Amino acid sequence: MPATIKERKMMKDLIEYIAKSLVDDPSQVEVNYEKGPVRNRIELRVAKEDMGRIIGKGGRVANAIRILLRVAAAREGKQTRLDVVEPR
């Protein structure tokens, strides 16, 4: 498996694991990875009822997840951004 695919899977799995651990309905957790020219992007989608659990008071939980992602990406020499998107 090429390094970039392995790195992508590792970061995606990290976010998925954290999100599923926090929400009431883990089956609604959806994580998409988009490779960009400078910075990669991970999009996290959860059930509407679980948005508060992922964002947290004042965005503290979401910011903590972003920090963990930033550290994991930096270890691989990458820059990755996490976006928590509104459920459809």
C-alpha positions in Angstrom: 0.0 0.0 0.0 1.5 3.4 -1.0 2.3 5.7 1.9 -0.3 8.3 0.8 -3.1 5.8 0.8 -2.0 4.4 4.2 -1.7 8.0 5.7 -5.2 8.9 4.3 -6.7 5.8 5.8 -5.0 6.3 9.2 -6.3 9.9 9.5 -9.8 9.0 8.3 -9.9 6.0 10.7 -8.7 8.3 13.6 -11.6 10.8 13.0 -14.1 8.0 12.5 -13.1 6.3 15.7 -13.3 9.5 17.8 -16.6 10.5 16.3 -18.2 7.1 16.8 -17.0 7.1 20.4 -18.8 10.4 21.1 -22.2 10.1 19.4 -25.4 8.2 20.3 -25.9 6.9 16.7 -22.5 5.6 15.3 -24.2 4.3 12.2 -24.7 7.9 11.1 -21.0 8.9 11.2 -19.7 9.6 7.8 -16.1 10.6 7.1 -14.8 11.8 3.7 -11.2 12.5 2.8 -10.4 15.0 0.0 -6.8 15.4 -1.2 -6.0 19.0 -2.0 -2.9 20.6 -3.7 -1.6 22.1 -0.5 -3.9 20.9 2.3 -6.0 17.8 2.7 -9.6 18.0 4.0 -11.5 15.6 6.1 -15.3 16.2 6.2 -17.2 14.8 9.2 -20.9 14.3 9.1 -23.1 13.0 12.0 -26.8 12.8 12.8 -28.4 16.1 13.6 -29.0 15.1 17.2 -25.3 14.4 17.7 -23.9 17.7 16.3 -23.7 19.1 19.8 -21.7 16.2 21.1 -19.2 16.6 18.2 -18.9 20.4 18.5 -19.1 20.7 22.3 -19.5 23.8 24.4 -17.9 26.7 22.6 -16.4 24.3 20.0 -14.1 22.7 22.5 -14.6 19.1 21.4 -14.3 19.9 17.7 -11.1 21.9 18.4 -9.7 19.0 20.4 -10.4 16.6 17.5 -8.8 19.1 15.1 -5.6 19.3 17.3 -5.4 15.5 17.3 -5.8 15.4 13.5 -3.2 18.2 13.1 -0.7 16.2 15.2 -1.3 13.0 13.2 -1.0 14.9 9.9 2.2 16.7 11.0 3.8 13.3 11.9 3.3 12.4 8.2 4.5 15.9 7.0 1.1 16.8 5.8 -1.5 19.6 6.6 -5.1 18.4 7.1 -8.2 20.4 7.9 -11.3 19.0 9.6 -14.7 20.3 8.7 -17.8 19.3 10.6 -20.7 19.7 8.2 -24.4 20.0 8.7 -26.3 16.8 8.3 -28.4 16.4 5.2 
